[in-house]
Every structure is written in C-alpha cells, then in structure tokens.
Amino acid sequence: MKQLKTVAKFSDPMRASIAKGMLESNGIEAEVFGEVSSYPSINAAEQNIKLKVNEADYESALSLLAASDKAQ
C-alpha cells in the first residue's frame, strides 16, 4: 500500500472535491477523508476534511494547489 500524505485541509466538502478533481486532472491520484460527519459545524470550525495524495506526488500536488490559489 502506498503511503498517503495530507496535502490540504478544508472545512467545505465542495472545495475539497474541487481540489481533488484539479489534482486528478493533472495526473495525481487524490482522496478526500472526513467528508461525512454527523456534525458538519465541527468540520467548518476545525477543517477536518483532508485531501491526501501519494507521498511521491506530495510536492507536485502542493505546487498545483498553490498555483490554483494564486489564479483565483
């Protein structure tokens, strides 16, 4: 099994999903964890939604996410 690293944290599941899609469209496998919660307000307060990538893709994913943030 490949080692996963958290590349970003979100409070909004939609933003996490958009970031995942952007990474995957650039050839980086990504998974969202913590998206389903009985207490959505806790996710919003603590950014419990995590976007994870394979350890080998971590630096590339960080660069893509940073470039995406600058483009907005």
C-alpha positions as a Markdown table, in Angstrom:
| # | Residue | x | y | z |
|---|---|---|---|---|
| 1 | Met | 0.0 | 0.0 | 0.0 |
| 2 | Lys | 1.2 | 3.5 | -0.9 |
| 3 | Gln | 1.9 | 6.0 | 1.9 |
| 4 | Leu | -0.6 | 8.9 | 1.8 |
| 5 | Lys | 0.2 | 12.5 | 3.0 |
| 6 | Thr | -2.3 | 15.2 | 3.8 |
| 7 | Val | -1.7 | 18.0 | 1.2 |
| 8 | Ala | -4.6 | 20.3 | 2.3 |
| 9 | Lys | -7.3 | 20.6 | 4.9 |
| 10 | Phe | -10.8 | 22.1 | 4.2 |
| 11 | Ser | -13.9 | 23.0 | 6.1 |
| 12 | Asp | -16.1 | 22.8 | 3.0 |
| 13 | Pro | -16.5 | 19.4 | 1.2 |
| 14 | Met | -17.2 | 21.1 | -2.1 |
| 15 | Arg | -13.8 | 22.9 | -2.1 |
| 16 | Ala | -12.1 | 19.6 | -1.2 |
| 17 | Ser | -13.8 | 17.9 | -4.1 |
| 18 | Ile | -12.8 | 20.7 | -6.5 |
| 19 | Ala | -9.2 | 20.5 | -5.4 |
| 20 | Lys | -9.3 | 16.7 | -5.7 |
| 21 | Gly | -10.6 | 17.0 | -9.3 |
| 22 | Met | -8.0 | 19.5 | -10.2 |
| 23 | Leu | -5.2 | 17.2 | -8.9 |
| 24 | Glu | -6.6 | 14.2 | -10.7 |
| 25 | Ser | -7.0 | 16.1 | -14.0 |
| 26 | Asn | -3.2 | 16.7 | -13.7 |
| 27 | Gly | -2.5 | 13.0 | -13.2 |
| 28 | Ile | -2.2 | 13.0 | -9.4 |
| 29 | Glu | -4.4 | 10.4 | -7.5 |
| 30 | Ala | -6.1 | 12.1 | -4.6 |
| 31 | Glu | -8.6 | 11.0 | -1.9 |
| 32 | Val | -10.8 | 13.1 | 0.4 |
| 33 | Phe | -11.2 | 11.9 | 4.1 |
| 34 | Gly | -13.5 | 13.2 | 6.8 |
| 35 | Glu | -16.1 | 14.5 | 4.3 |
| 36 | Val | -19.1 | 12.8 | 6.1 |
| 37 | Ser | -19.8 | 13.9 | 9.6 |
| 38 | Ser | -22.7 | 13.9 | 11.9 |
| 39 | Tyr | -21.6 | 17.4 | 13.0 |
| 40 | Pro | -20.9 | 19.5 | 9.9 |
| 41 | Ser | -20.3 | 22.6 | 12.0 |
| 42 | Ile | -17.3 | 20.9 | 13.6 |
| 43 | Asn | -15.8 | 20.4 | 10.1 |
| 44 | Ala | -16.3 | 24.1 | 9.4 |
| 45 | Ala | -14.6 | 25.1 | 12.6 |
| 46 | Glu | -11.7 | 22.7 | 12.6 |
| 47 | Gln | -11.1 | 22.0 | 8.9 |
| 48 | Asn | -11.5 | 18.2 | 9.5 |
| 49 | Ile | -11.8 | 17.4 | 5.8 |
| 50 | Lys | -8.4 | 16.2 | 4.5 |
| 51 | Leu | -7.1 | 15.9 | 0.9 |
| 52 | Lys | -4.5 | 13.2 | 0.7 |
| 53 | Val | -2.1 | 12.2 | -2.1 |
| 54 | Asn | 0.6 | 9.5 | -2.5 |
| 55 | Glu | 3.8 | 10.5 | -0.8 |
| 56 | Ala | 5.6 | 10.5 | -4.2 |
| 57 | Asp | 3.2 | 13.1 | -5.6 |
| 58 | Tyr | 3.1 | 15.4 | -2.5 |
| 59 | Glu | 5.4 | 18.2 | -3.8 |
| 60 | Ser | 3.8 | 18.3 | -7.2 |
| 61 | Ala | 0.3 | 18.5 | -5.5 |
| 62 | Leu | 1.4 | 21.3 | -3.3 |
| 63 | Ser | 2.7 | 23.3 | -6.3 |
| 64 | Leu | -0.5 | 22.7 | -8.2 |
| 65 | Leu | -2.7 | 23.8 | -5.3 |
| 66 | Ala | -0.6 | 26.9 | -4.7 |
| 67 | Ala | -0.8 | 27.8 | -8.3 |
| 68 | Ser | -4.6 | 27.3 | -8.3 |
| 69 | Asp | -4.9 | 29.6 | -5.2 |
| 70 | Lys | -2.9 | 32.3 | -7.0 |
| 71 | Ala | -5.2 | 32.0 | -10.1 |
| 72 | Gln | -8.3 | 32.7 | -8.0 |
